[in-house]
Amino acid sequence: MLFGLDGVEVGLIIVFLCLFGGILSGFPVAFAIGGAGVISFGIIAALDSAGLLIHQAIDTSSTLYADLIAQGIKSDTISIFRYPDLPRIAEPVFPGGWETAMDRNISFIVNRMNERVLAGQSIETLLAVLMFVLMGITLERSKIANELLTTMARVFGPLPGGLAVSVVVVGAFLAASTGIVGATVVTMGLLSLPTMLRHGYSPQLATGVIAASGTLGQIIPPSIVIVLLGTLAGDLYSAAQETRAQVAGCSDALTYLGEPAVVSVGTLFQAALIPGIMLACLYGLYAFGYALLNPSKAPAVELGASNSEPIGRNHGLTWFLGVPALIVVGMIALNSVGVVGSQNVTVDSFSDAGKTASLRTKVSPECQASMIELHGQEAWDTAIAEQTTIDEAGGVAEARALTPEEREAAFLEKVASAPIIGSGLAIGFLLLAFVMTTARGVAPLQDTRPLLIGGAGIVLGLLVDAVLISPLTTPGWTLIYSAIPLGLAFYGCRYAAGLLGQNELLRVVFPPLVLIVAVLGSILGGITNPTPAAALGAGGAIMLAAYRKLQDQEKSGRIIIWATFAIIIMILVGVNFDLRVNIGEVSTENWIAFVVAKCAYLFAMFGMFYGCWVLFRGKVLTPIVRETAKVTSMVFTILIGSQLLNLVVISFGGEHYIQGFLKSFDNEFKVFLIVMLVLFILGFVLDFLEIIYIVIPIVGPVIYGGTFDPKWVTIMIAVNLQTSFLTPPFGFALFYLRGVAPKEVTTGHIYRGIIPFVLIQVVGLGILWFFPSIVTILPALIPN
């Protein structure tokens, strides 16, 4: 053995030395990783051919090994770490020779490139990376950060440490709209760092809060880290749980777990939202607490008001909190008593299928024992009782076609029990009411008659819905009946929009906020998956950037605004009308709705192309596309190079060696803690992309193969990877900030400034460790 080490251990050392050498060489990381794989394989193959690498494998023909198998111990759980006294045999690290390993690697890399890069199941999800990158770069080039920083500084500046708190707020906002660390850190470093230093802020606090806030885009959705981790986590969790079920003696993971072993990117977005907000709050609390303890290093700064009219405390509480809360409570009360609700009276053509038992009970004795150990005796007894009841009733009732009489009876029952006010119109009027109450709050001195007319329209609309509109009323007649109330409400909202536009905070925050709600709302609400939502975000970002560009050129942005309304009209028509015109009979109102939706679609597309033309003419679109292509190419090139490096590790048994070491610990908390510590240390020298694609596939089968919730495991890893942007010497956020910081800010200032925020990251990980419900509560509440 070379240096007294096992051949696999020497191979792992060679791989990591080649990887770090490649990264430190100055070559682009995307190519250094692939090159490290090729070079390390060549070195290991040469040493193996020379007979210098010998692997001490367990002798499976020995009596002691046979005794362990006879005791019921699975062969997958037997390793040299758990049973060091087992007899061993010496064999080369490439049992079939390096030529066979190379052939297998080439075959695997071609298959994996086809599966994960060209035409595999995960390619649709990975397309979201391209769209989110395009969305982020477009919004960054639209100067949204400039206006946000200026406005938030005016809002929070008068507070102790207010400028630092405003940076955290803007960082969280940009994280939800762009998600690109480099752009966020550079922009905030250019705009806010000189301002903070000019007003007497400590360089350590200023640089630390900018660098840390810029990394929030790695955890707050839509996050590229979550997308990339999610594509891996889904495959790793499914495969690991299938293996776990087979070790337990069950046929599949569904039988063993009682639920599908599935985790999606959309679910991970839901799980990441609260932890991301929690980290932002911890950053803000630290900045505020630092200012209280060191007022001279983080003074309050008055930068002017963000509203043209003074707002009294009582007036603000009334219209920003009291009246909206009263409206929401009233709507909830009407919904609870059945006055407001869904008026859907659609009847299924088939009856409901019978409910199955909570757990599968017809399993082998070995699987039964494993399931009882996992779920508990009470859950098993409950499943047995449920299955007995089902069997006595003749088995699970199968769905059958309903007779016309049964369908008619079910239809009449639904009509009779339907609420008198539909939830769709009620929610629409609720949103319009919020617009008018907010406008009343920001403009206390303006004429209120248009707002009262709009409010009267909302009340009239609810009355019309209750009296004239029934569940059987067609969408066309519903629109006709509601025309006058909607006209009054829109009149009030149009006046309210003018008042809201005079408020700098709302004018700056509202447009990107609507885009964030549209993108994240569709994902978190389970309406669509991340890829279409990312496409919506990219299109909306282009239109928003074009509108801002037209404003800078002092030109009208009406085409962009009307194109936005066209998209809203298209969605509303598509939701409320049947646009299928290729069926036998199509009503007149559906034909009209189809024409309206088609025209809205064409105008929306015209607005999109017009927005692209505005950006192209303003010399903005070309750098956006170039930067998007550069970032996306880097991600996918690293993906390919990482696959090659992983296959090299697998080829000489390095993956099984590491997994065997981790499985030798009986406590899975200890295993996960070891993995988290390794990831934290690797974050000092590796970027999150290398860790995701190189390390996670190796340790994933172990950490995803236990009892931990996969959502919690993934978010813990994501928060841990966020620290890789902050930890020296290779923290990318530190490099970005160093590149734009003034000369008086030294590298020492930046390194000392991020130490408290790295500790806050560790504290955040500790909170998530002891309170995993912070991660799991939102996915449990929102249907997927």
Buried (B, 14 or more C-beta within 10 A) or exposed (E): BBEEBBBBBBBBBBBBBBBBBBBEEEEBBBEBBBBBBEBBBBBBBEBBBEEBBBBBBBEEEBEEBEEBEEEEBEEBEBBBEBBEEBEBEEEBBBEEEBEEBBEBBEEBBEEBBEBBBEEBEBBEBBBBBBBBBBBBBBBBBBBBBBBBBBBBBBBBBEBBBBBBBBBBBBBBBBBBBBBBBBBBBBBBBBBBBBBBBEBEBBBBBBBBBBBBBBBBBBBBBBBBBBBBBBBBBBBBBBBBBBBBBBBBBBBBBBBBBBEEBBBBBBBBBBBBBBBBBBBBEBBBBBBBEBBEEBEEBBBBBEBEBBBEEEBEEEBBEBBBEEBBEEBEEEBEEBBEEEBBBEBEBEBEEEBEEEEEBBBBBEBEEEBBBBBBEBBEEEBBEBBBEBBEEBEEEEEEEEEEEBEEEEBEEBBEEBEEEBBBBBBBBBEBBBEBBBBBBBBBBBBBEBEBEBBEBBBBBBBBBBEBBBEEBBBEBBBBBBBEBBEEBBBBBBBBBEBBBEBBEBBBBBBBBBBBBBBBEBBBEBBBEBEBBBBBBBBBBBBBBBBBBBBBBBEEEEEEBEBBEBBBEBBEBBEBBBEBBBBEEEEEEBEEBBEEBBEBBBEBBEBBBBBBEBBBEBBBEBEBBEEBBEBBEEBBEBBBBBBBBBBBBBBBBBBBBBBBBBBBBBBBBEEBEEBBEBBBEBBBEBBBBBBBBBBBBBBBBBBBBBBBBBEBBBBBBBBBBBBBBBBBBBBBEBBBBBBBBBEBBEEEBEBEBBBBBBBBBBEBBBEBBEBBBEEBEBBBBBBEEBEE
